[in-house]
Structures are given as structure tokens and as C-alpha cells.
């Protein structure tokens, strides 16, 4: 599965802009830290649907 566009940083506010890490839970939920460009964490369901995001600069 691919989330976002490989090698193409998103615009400010769009997932993703230089994501830094990913974690997958035992239930299959996916968390992506987008700390360098957007200062946020994005949560996706196991089938790749965006659930929500949180965080801000500061």
C-alpha cells in the first residue's frame, strides 16, 4: 500500500510533507509522523482510509 505520492512533498497542510516515521498497530491501524514539514501525526485505517490528523507547529 502507498499513502501519498512517492518523492513528491505535499503542499502545506496536505499529507505528506517530509514524513519521518510510520508505525502499524496490531489491529492494522497506520500512524505516520509528518514532523519535518507539517508538524502532525496522521492516522489511517488498515485499508488506507485517512481517519484523522493532529498537531501543529510550536
C-alpha positions as MATLAB code, in Angstrom:
seq = 'XXXXXXXXXXXXXXXXXXXXXXXXXXXXXXXXXXXXXXXXXXXXXXXXXXXXXXXXXX';
ca = [
       0.000    0.000    0.000;
       1.213    3.516   -0.768;
      -0.042    6.594    1.078;
       0.670    9.917   -0.621;
       2.914   10.355   -3.652;
       6.402    8.892   -3.511;
       9.130   11.542   -3.808;
       6.680   14.456   -4.021;
       6.291   16.636   -0.909;
       2.727   17.758   -0.277;
       1.713   21.378   -0.011;
       1.490   22.864    3.468;
      -1.414   21.227    5.252;
      -1.581   18.215    2.927;
      -0.313   14.809    3.910;
       2.622   14.449    3.486;
       5.476   16.933    3.615;
       8.674   15.064    4.528;
       7.208   12.335    6.779;
       9.700   10.935    9.246;
       8.337    7.626   10.572;
       5.492    5.116   10.428;
       4.012    2.679   12.945;
       1.428   -0.057   12.472;
      -0.667   -1.333   15.385;
      -1.621   -4.966   15.926;
      -5.098   -4.024   14.626;
      -3.514   -2.740   11.413;
      -4.037    0.985   12.020;
      -1.274    3.095   10.482;
       0.266    6.185   12.111;
       2.564    8.439   10.098;
       4.609   11.197   11.718;
       4.867   14.170    9.402;
       7.099   16.202   11.662;
       9.554   17.953    9.366;
       7.121   19.751    7.088;
       3.693   19.679    8.724;
       4.299   19.006   12.443;
       1.470   16.466   12.576;
       0.606   12.810   13.037;
      -1.808   11.162   10.599;
      -3.870    8.072   11.403;
      -5.078    5.703    8.678;
      -7.232    2.605    8.929;
      -5.829   -0.759    7.903;
      -7.311   -0.287    4.413;
      -5.591    3.088    3.933;
      -8.520    5.410    4.648;
      -7.500    8.633    6.411;
      -9.122    8.716    9.873;
      -7.753   11.966   11.314;
      -4.668   14.100   11.896;
      -3.454   16.144   14.843;
      -0.651   18.518   15.757;
       0.658   21.951   14.840;
       3.878   23.918   14.807;
       5.121   25.098   18.148;
];
